[in-house]
């Protein structure tokens, strides 16, 4: 019979006189779905945080940095410029490189799969880069359909991504958006088959509601590794809808897309004036720009999200990397939340 060990996880809060101890328990849901082995795996994920405080555990075998390279704009530029973005990110410790098969239909791209093809050419031209990264991609969006996560569709999408990326395995394969017309058991079966065939290593979801996440998780014979919601100081839904709660319960890594609100937090367009004022005040105190402070806000949540950075300028990546050195205490974070929502918390 499995026991539920209490695992003390030290958290070193900024601006504090001493460490806090959080008592963490393996999720009953994980134990129910995956048995004793699942509980130990969850414990391993938590314990791994003790050994490297700057890295986040992703699934069974991977550790990733707090910032990742987002490739939705890896299009419409010379290959050497695109390679410089990827190499700079890796040099800065951003070893999670996240793309998707649909990236290329926008930001100057001309075709479905263009960002994956560009990344594949970069990897082919510099083979050593592949070993330095955790390669993540997504499938399930089909223009005009718009979603298909059926068995044949997901299998075909994954195999096409492998060809475009010029690799034999995808480290993290994610379902880009939930398909409301595919039974989660069918999707789980296709993902299990892809994993058993050695084509993917870990599985994640993107833009799933908590109930959609749980419906898929209930049919998988292994734990989900990640959940990718939109999250920024201007978009706080994961705080309120249960997404981060599920991630913390199950030891699943949140990957935050659009941590700068699509650039709005940097240029100030369409953002509450009071939110910009709080971000600017904290940025001045910390000696960084507003965008870097906004990324630090994303990193401050206890679920320990990875912020996926979409800039295609190496210098900007280096600047935003400063977010890992920003110190926000809980009063700072709550100030941002209240300013974003335009109301005092009760």
BELHU-V794117 format. One record per residue. RES is the residue in one letter. SS is DSSP state (H for helix, E for strand, C for the rest). OMEGA is omega in whole degrees, 0 to 359 (none if undefined). Layout:
res=RES ss=SS omega=OMEGA
res=RES ss=SS omega=OMEGA
This chain:
res=X ss=C omega=182
res=X ss=C omega=169
res=X ss=C omega=179
res=X ss=C omega=186
res=X ss=C omega=172
res=X ss=C omega=184
res=X ss=E omega=179
res=X ss=E omega=180
res=X ss=E omega=180
res=X ss=E omega=176
res=X ss=E omega=179
res=X ss=C omega=183
res=X ss=C omega=176
res=X ss=C omega=178
res=X ss=C omega=180
res=X ss=C omega=182
res=X ss=C omega=181
res=X ss=C omega=183
res=X ss=C omega=170
res=X ss=E omega=175
res=X ss=E omega=174
res=X ss=E omega=177
res=X ss=E omega=185
res=X ss=E omega=181
res=X ss=C omega=170
res=X ss=C omega=183
res=X ss=C omega=175
res=X ss=H omega=180
res=X ss=H omega=179
res=X ss=H omega=180
res=X ss=H omega=181
res=X ss=H omega=184
res=X ss=H omega=191
res=X ss=H omega=177
res=X ss=H omega=184
res=X ss=H omega=181
res=X ss=H omega=179
res=X ss=H omega=179
res=X ss=H omega=179
res=X ss=H omega=180
res=X ss=H omega=178
res=X ss=H omega=180
res=X ss=H omega=178
res=X ss=H omega=180
res=X ss=H omega=181
res=X ss=H omega=182
res=X ss=H omega=181
res=X ss=H omega=179
res=X ss=H omega=179
res=X ss=H omega=189
res=X ss=H omega=180
res=X ss=C omega=187
res=X ss=C omega=182
res=X ss=C omega=181
res=X ss=E omega=179
res=X ss=E omega=176
res=X ss=E omega=177
res=X ss=E omega=180
res=X ss=C omega=188
res=X ss=C omega=196
res=X ss=C omega=190
res=X ss=E omega=170
res=X ss=E omega=182
res=X ss=E omega=179
res=X ss=E omega=182
res=X ss=C omega=176
res=X ss=E omega=179
res=X ss=E omega=178
res=X ss=E omega=176
res=X ss=E omega=191
res=X ss=C omega=182
res=X ss=C omega=177
res=X ss=C omega=182
res=X ss=C omega=186
res=X ss=C omega=166
res=X ss=C omega=176
res=X ss=C omega=179
res=X ss=C omega=185
res=X ss=H omega=182
res=X ss=H omega=177
res=X ss=H omega=178
res=X ss=H omega=178
res=X ss=H omega=179
res=X ss=H omega=178
res=X ss=H omega=182
res=X ss=H omega=182
res=X ss=H omega=179
res=X ss=H omega=178
res=X ss=H omega=179
res=X ss=H omega=179
res=X ss=H omega=180
res=X ss=C omega=179
res=X ss=C omega=179
res=X ss=C omega=189
res=X ss=C omega=172
res=X ss=E omega=179
res=X ss=E omega=190
res=X ss=E omega=178
res=X ss=C omega=179
res=X ss=C omega=182
res=X ss=C omega=182
res=X ss=C omega=180
res=X ss=C omega=187
res=X ss=C omega=175
res=X ss=C omega=183
res=X ss=C omega=180
res=X ss=C omega=178
res=X ss=C omega=177
res=X ss=C omega=186
res=X ss=C omega=189
res=X ss=C omega=170
res=X ss=C omega=178
res=X ss=C omega=186
res=X ss=H omega=180
res=X ss=H omega=177
res=X ss=H omega=179
res=X ss=H omega=178
res=X ss=H omega=178
res=X ss=H omega=177
res=X ss=H omega=178
res=X ss=H omega=178
res=X ss=H omega=181
res=X ss=H omega=179
res=X ss=H omega=181
res=X ss=H omega=179
res=X ss=C omega=188
res=X ss=C omega=181
res=X ss=H omega=181
res=X ss=H omega=184
res=X ss=H omega=182
res=X ss=H omega=181
res=X ss=H omega=188
res=X ss=C omega=165
res=X ss=E omega=189
res=X ss=E omega=182
res=X ss=E omega=172
res=X ss=E omega=186
res=X ss=E omega=176
res=X ss=E omega=177
res=X ss=C omega=174
res=X ss=E omega=178
res=X ss=E omega=183
res=X ss=C omega=180
res=X ss=C omega=183
res=X ss=C omega=6
res=X ss=E omega=185
res=X ss=E omega=175
res=X ss=C omega=177
res=X ss=C omega=175
res=X ss=C omega=185
res=X ss=H omega=183
res=X ss=H omega=184
res=X ss=H omega=181
res=X ss=H omega=177
res=X ss=H omega=180
res=X ss=H omega=181
res=X ss=H omega=180
res=X ss=H omega=181
res=X ss=H omega=177
res=X ss=H omega=177
res=X ss=H omega=177
res=X ss=H omega=180
res=X ss=H omega=182
res=X ss=H omega=181
res=X ss=H omega=179
res=X ss=C omega=179
res=X ss=C omega=181
res=X ss=C omega=179
res=X ss=C omega=175
res=X ss=E omega=184
res=X ss=E omega=179
res=X ss=E omega=177
res=X ss=E omega=185
res=X ss=E omega=171
res=X ss=E omega=194
res=X ss=C omega=176
res=X ss=C omega=182
res=X ss=C omega=175
res=X ss=C omega=185
res=X ss=C omega=183
res=X ss=C omega=174
res=X ss=C omega=178
res=X ss=C omega=182
res=X ss=H omega=178
res=X ss=H omega=178
res=X ss=H omega=178
res=X ss=H omega=179
res=X ss=H omega=179
res=X ss=H omega=180
res=X ss=H omega=178
res=X ss=H omega=177
res=X ss=H omega=179
res=X ss=H omega=180
res=X ss=H omega=179
res=X ss=H omega=179
res=X ss=H omega=179
res=X ss=C omega=179
res=X ss=C omega=181
res=X ss=C omega=176
res=X ss=E omega=180
res=X ss=E omega=180
res=X ss=E omega=182
res=X ss=E omega=176
res=X ss=E omega=177
res=X ss=E omega=180
res=X ss=E omega=178
res=X ss=C omega=177
res=X ss=C omega=169
res=X ss=C omega=177
res=X ss=H omega=180
res=X ss=H omega=177
res=X ss=H omega=175
res=X ss=H omega=184
res=X ss=H omega=179
res=X ss=H omega=178
res=X ss=H omega=182
res=X ss=H omega=182
res=X ss=C omega=183
res=X ss=C omega=180
res=X ss=C omega=177
res=X ss=C omega=178
res=X ss=C omega=182
res=X ss=C omega=167
res=X ss=C omega=181
res=X ss=C omega=187
res=X ss=E omega=172
res=X ss=E omega=185
res=X ss=E omega=175
res=X ss=C omega=167
res=X ss=E omega=179
res=X ss=C omega=177
res=X ss=E omega=176
res=X ss=C omega=178
res=X ss=C omega=182
res=X ss=E omega=189
res=X ss=C omega=187
res=X ss=H omega=182
res=X ss=H omega=176
res=X ss=H omega=190
res=X ss=H omega=189
res=X ss=C omega=178
res=X ss=C omega=182
res=X ss=H omega=180
res=X ss=H omega=178
res=X ss=H omega=178
res=X ss=H omega=180
res=X ss=H omega=180
res=X ss=H omega=179
res=X ss=H omega=189
res=X ss=H omega=182
res=X ss=C omega=181
res=X ss=C omega=184
res=X ss=E omega=174
res=X ss=E omega=174
res=X ss=E omega=187
res=X ss=E omega=175
res=X ss=E omega=182
res=X ss=C omega=181
res=X ss=C omega=175
res=X ss=C omega=178
res=X ss=C omega=181
res=X ss=C omega=181
res=X ss=C omega=184
res=X ss=H omega=179
res=X ss=H omega=176
res=X ss=H omega=183
res=X ss=H omega=175
res=X ss=C omega=184
res=X ss=C omega=175
res=X ss=C omega=181
res=X ss=C omega=178
res=X ss=C omega=180
res=X ss=H omega=181
res=X ss=H omega=176
res=X ss=H omega=178
res=X ss=H omega=181
res=X ss=H omega=179
res=X ss=H omega=179
res=X ss=H omega=180
res=X ss=H omega=179
res=X ss=H omega=180
res=X ss=H omega=179
res=X ss=H omega=179
res=X ss=H omega=179
res=X ss=H omega=184
res=X ss=H omega=179
res=X ss=C omega=178
res=X ss=C omega=176
res=X ss=C omega=185
res=X ss=H omega=182
res=X ss=H omega=179
res=X ss=H omega=178
res=X ss=H omega=180
res=X ss=H omega=176
res=X ss=H omega=178
res=X ss=H omega=176
res=X ss=H omega=179
res=X ss=H omega=183
res=X ss=H omega=188
res=X ss=C omega=182
res=X ss=C omega=183
res=X ss=C omega=173
res=X ss=C omega=176
res=X ss=C omega=180
res=X ss=C omega=165
res=X ss=E omega=177
res=X ss=E omega=180
res=X ss=E omega=185
res=X ss=E omega=185
res=X ss=C omega=181
res=X ss=C omega=178
res=X ss=C omega=177
res=X ss=C omega=181
res=X ss=H omega=180
res=X ss=H omega=179
res=X ss=H omega=175
res=X ss=H omega=180
res=X ss=H omega=179
res=X ss=H omega=182
res=X ss=H omega=177
res=X ss=H omega=177
res=X ss=H omega=179
res=X ss=H omega=182
res=X ss=H omega=178
res=X ss=H omega=180
res=X ss=C omega=182
res=X ss=C omega=176
res=X ss=C omega=175
res=X ss=C omega=186
res=X ss=H omega=177
res=X ss=H omega=177
res=X ss=H omega=183
res=X ss=H omega=178
res=X ss=H omega=175
res=X ss=H omega=179
res=X ss=H omega=181
res=X ss=H omega=181
res=X ss=H omega=179
res=X ss=H omega=179
res=X ss=H omega=182
res=X ss=H omega=177
res=X ss=C omega=181
res=X ss=C omega=175
res=X ss=C omega=174
res=X ss=C omega=183
res=X ss=C omega=none
